[in-house]
Amino acid sequence: MKIALLNVLSKKEHQMVKGYQISKGNIIFHEGDVCESIGIIISGKIDIVSYSFQGKELLINSLKAGEIFGNNLIFSSSPIYKGDVVAKDKCVVAFINKENLVNLLQNNKEFLELYLQAQSDKAKLLTGRIRLLSFPNAEERLFYYASRNHNVIEFKNVTTLAATLGVQRETLSRLLTSLVERHLIKKEKGKITVLKKKR
């Protein structure tokens, strides 16, 4: 896959990038590790997860090929990972350490512009995630999430959707059954369509 950030690098600049293959299920960084480089996902999927005091897994972010992690931490005054960075599939990740990143940002205008664009896009996504989690219950979170996706939610399974919404799987299953009975949603395999806006 072509990755825009890497495509604008010269042959010499590519030497600043270190690529690694990571097996499915491997923890790339643990919660509490210091962030010393950014990671650019070449292929595969990566989740950033944390855990409640009860041991419940909380999905912080889910990333796919072309996306970056660590970029919101590396220049922070406290560059500590707030969750485990886990390979959900077999992944290829390109890492650029802080020193090399600064060099590229200073000397490659195209790289700088693409990096800032990625930062802006991530800020918008994180704002949306914070807004989602600010809703007090599963029903309000579901309708808000649907509204951001043209009132259609495509999902792999209920467990994955529950993690995205930050609720228990059992809670979401009961909610979906109730919403179907109230004719507020249509539920198909891997797809939920909002039929009426909740009043």
C-alpha positions in Angstrom: 0.0 0.0 0.0 1.2 3.5 -0.8 1.5 5.7 2.2 1.4 9.4 1.5 3.8 10.4 4.3 6.4 7.9 3.1 6.0 8.6 -0.6 7.3 12.1 -0.3 10.6 11.0 1.3 13.8 10.9 -0.7 16.0 7.8 -0.9 18.3 9.2 1.8 15.3 10.2 4.0 13.9 6.7 3.8 17.0 5.5 5.8 15.5 7.4 8.8 12.5 5.0 8.7 12.6 1.5 10.3 10.0 -1.0 9.2 8.9 -4.1 11.2 6.5 -7.0 10.8 4.4 -7.5 13.9 2.4 -10.7 14.5 -1.3 -10.7 15.3 -2.0 -10.2 19.0 1.4 -8.8 19.9 1.5 -5.8 22.2 3.7 -3.2 20.4 3.7 -0.8 23.4 2.4 -1.2 26.9 0.4 1.3 28.8 2.9 3.5 30.7 5.7 3.1 28.1 7.4 6.2 26.9 6.7 7.2 23.3 10.0 7.8 21.5 8.8 7.4 17.9 5.7 7.6 15.7 4.4 4.5 14.0 2.9 4.6 10.5 0.7 1.6 9.7 1.7 0.1 6.3 -0.7 -2.8 6.6 -3.0 -4.5 9.1 -5.0 -3.0 12.0 -4.0 -1.8 15.4 -6.1 -1.1 18.5 -5.2 1.1 21.5 -6.9 -0.3 24.6 -7.0 0.3 28.3 -8.6 -1.6 31.1 -11.1 -0.6 33.9 -10.5 -1.5 37.5 -12.8 -4.5 36.9 -10.6 -5.7 34.1 -13.0 -4.6 31.3 -11.3 -3.8 28.0 -11.9 -0.2 26.9 -11.2 0.7 23.2 -9.5 4.0 23.0 -8.8 4.0 19.3 -8.8 1.7 16.3 -6.3 2.3 13.5 -5.9 1.0 10.0 -3.3 1.2 7.2 -2.2 4.7 6.4 -2.9 6.0 9.9 -0.3 7.1 12.5 0.0 6.5 16.3 2.3 8.2 18.8 2.1 11.5 17.0 -0.1 13.1 19.6 2.4 12.0 22.3 5.9 12.3 21.0 6.1 16.1 21.6 4.0 16.1 24.7 5.4 17.1 28.1 4.3 13.7 29.3 4.8 11.3 26.3 3.4 8.2 28.1 1.1 5.7 26.3 -2.3 5.8 28.0 -3.2 2.3 26.8 -1.7 -0.9 25.2 -1.0 -0.7 21.5 -2.0 -4.1 20.1 -1.7 -5.6 16.6 -5.2 -6.9 15.7 -3.9 -8.4 12.5 -0.5 -9.3 11.2 0.9 -5.8 10.7 3.7 -3.9 9.0 4.6 -0.7 10.8 7.2 2.0 9.9 8.7 3.8 12.9 10.4 7.2 12.9 12.1 8.3 16.1 11.8 11.8 17.5 15.2 13.1 16.2 14.6 11.9 12.7 11.0 13.2 12.8 12.2 16.7 13.7 14.7 16.5 10.9 12.0 15.6 8.3 9.6 18.2 9.6 12.3 20.9 9.3 13.6 19.9 5.9 10.8 18.4 3.9 7.9 20.7 3.3 5.6 18.1 1.7 6.2 15.8 4.7 5.5 18.7 7.1 2.2 19.5 5.4 1.0 15.9 5.3 2.0 15.4 9.0 0.1 18.5 10.0 -2.9 17.3 8.0 -2.8 13.9 9.8 -2.6 15.8 13.2 -5.7 17.9 12.3 -7.7 14.8 11.2 -6.7 12.9 14.4 -7.8 15.9 16.5 -11.2 15.9 14.9 -11.6 12.1 15.5 -10.5 12.4 19.1 -13.0 15.2 19.7 -15.7 13.0 18.3 -14.7 10.1 20.5 -14.7 12.3 23.6 -18.2 13.6 22.6 -19.4 10.0 22.1 -18.2 8.9 25.6 -19.7 12.0 27.2 -23.2 10.6 26.7 -24.4 8.8 29.9 -26.0 5.7 28.4 -25.7 3.2 25.6 -28.8 4.4 23.8 -27.7 8.0 23.5 -24.2 6.8 22.4 -25.6 4.5 19.7 -27.8 7.3 18.2 -25.0 9.8 18.3 -22.6 7.4 16.7 -25.2 6.6 14.0 -25.8 10.3 13.4 -22.1 10.7 12.6 -22.4 8.0 10.0 -25.5 9.1 8.1 -27.7 7.0 10.4 -26.1 3.7 9.3 -23.7 1.7 11.4 -21.7 -1.1 9.9 -20.0 -3.4 12.4 -18.2 -6.7 12.5 -20.1 -8.0 15.6 -21.9 -6.8 18.7 -18.7 -7.2 20.8 -16.8 -4.9 18.5 -19.6 -2.3 18.4 -19.9 -2.4 22.2 -16.2 -1.7 22.5 -16.5 1.2 20.1 -19.4 2.7 22.1 -17.7 2.0 25.4 -20.5 -0.2 26.9 -20.9 -3.8 28.0 -21.8 -6.3 25.2 -24.8 -7.6 27.2 -26.1 -4.0 27.6 -25.8 -3.4 23.9 -27.5 -6.7 22.9 -30.5 -5.8 25.1 -30.6 -2.3 23.8 -30.6 -3.4 20.1 -33.5 -5.9 20.8 -35.5 -3.1 22.4 -34.8 -0.6 19.6 -35.9 -3.1 17.0 -39.1 -3.8 18.9 -39.8 -0.1 19.2 -39.2 0.3 15.4 -36.4 2.8 15.9 -33.8 0.8 14.1 -33.5 -2.0 11.5 -30.9 -4.6 12.4 -29.3 -6.8 9.7 -26.1 -8.8 9.7 -23.3 -6.3 10.2 -25.6 -3.3 9.7 -27.9 -1.1 11.8 -30.1 1.5 10.1 -31.8 4.2 12.2 -35.5 4.4 11.1 -36.6 7.2 13.4 -34.6 9.7 15.4 -35.0 9.2 19.1 -37.1 12.0 20.7 
